[in-house]
Amino acid sequence: MLSVVSFASFAQKDIDASGKMIVQKQEIEESELPAEVMATIKKDYSDFKVDDAEKLMKDGETYYQVELEKFLRDEEKVFSADGQLRDDVSYWN
């Protein structure tokens, strides 16, 4: 597996030996998160603020991974584009 990092808009990819992209992530602004994701964060994590947001493309699907921050506590969550929390998709560092 090969990891490729681009610093233009900070994108990171993992590519297998055949050249097929396995996973890709790109940093995005909080304002670029889908409204459904923001609604879930406001409802379920109202006392947290969004510290980092990334768009994650994996297995043909698009997810949004978000680092949420609250005094002395951070949480890393992955959401589908429709705002559903996805515990079955690992947060990719």
FENNORGI-V725951 format. One record per residue. N is the residue number from 0. RES is the residue in three letters. BURIAL is I if it has 9 or more other C-alpha atoms within 8 Angstrom, else O. Layout:
N_RES_BURIAL ; N_RES_BURIAL
This chain:
0_MET_O ; 1_LEU_O ; 2_SER_O ; 3_VAL_O ; 4_VAL_O ; 5_SER_O ; 6_PHE_O ; 7_ALA_O ; 8_SER_O ; 9_PHE_I ; 10_ALA_I ; 11_GLN_I ; 12_LYS_I ; 13_ASP_I ; 14_ILE_I ; 15_ASP_I ; 16_ALA_O ; 17_SER_O ; 18_GLY_O ; 19_LYS_O ; 20_MET_I ; 21_ILE_I ; 22_VAL_I ; 23_GLN_I ; 24_LYS_I ; 25_GLN_I ; 26_GLU_I ; 27_ILE_I ; 28_GLU_I ; 29_GLU_O ; 30_SER_O ; 31_GLU_O ; 32_LEU_I ; 33_PRO_I ; 34_ALA_O ; 35_GLU_I ; 36_VAL_I ; 37_MET_I ; 38_ALA_I ; 39_THR_I ; 40_ILE_I ; 41_LYS_O ; 42_LYS_O ; 43_ASP_O ; 44_TYR_O ; 45_SER_O ; 46_ASP_O ; 47_PHE_O ; 48_LYS_O ; 49_VAL_I ; 50_ASP_O ; 51_ASP_I ; 52_ALA_I ; 53_GLU_I ; 54_LYS_I ; 55_LEU_I ; 56_MET_I ; 57_LYS_I ; 58_ASP_O ; 59_GLY_O ; 60_GLU_O ; 61_THR_I ; 62_TYR_I ; 63_TYR_I ; 64_GLN_I ; 65_VAL_I ; 66_GLU_I ; 67_LEU_I ; 68_GLU_I ; 69_LYS_I ; 70_PHE_O ; 71_LEU_O ; 72_ARG_O ; 73_ASP_O ; 74_GLU_O ; 75_GLU_I ; 76_LYS_I ; 77_VAL_I ; 78_PHE_I ; 79_SER_I ; 80_ALA_I ; 81_ASP_O ; 82_GLY_I ; 83_GLN_I ; 84_LEU_O ; 85_ARG_I ; 86_ASP_O ; 87_ASP_O ; 88_VAL_O ; 89_SER_O ; 90_TYR_O ; 91_TRP_O ; 92_ASN_O
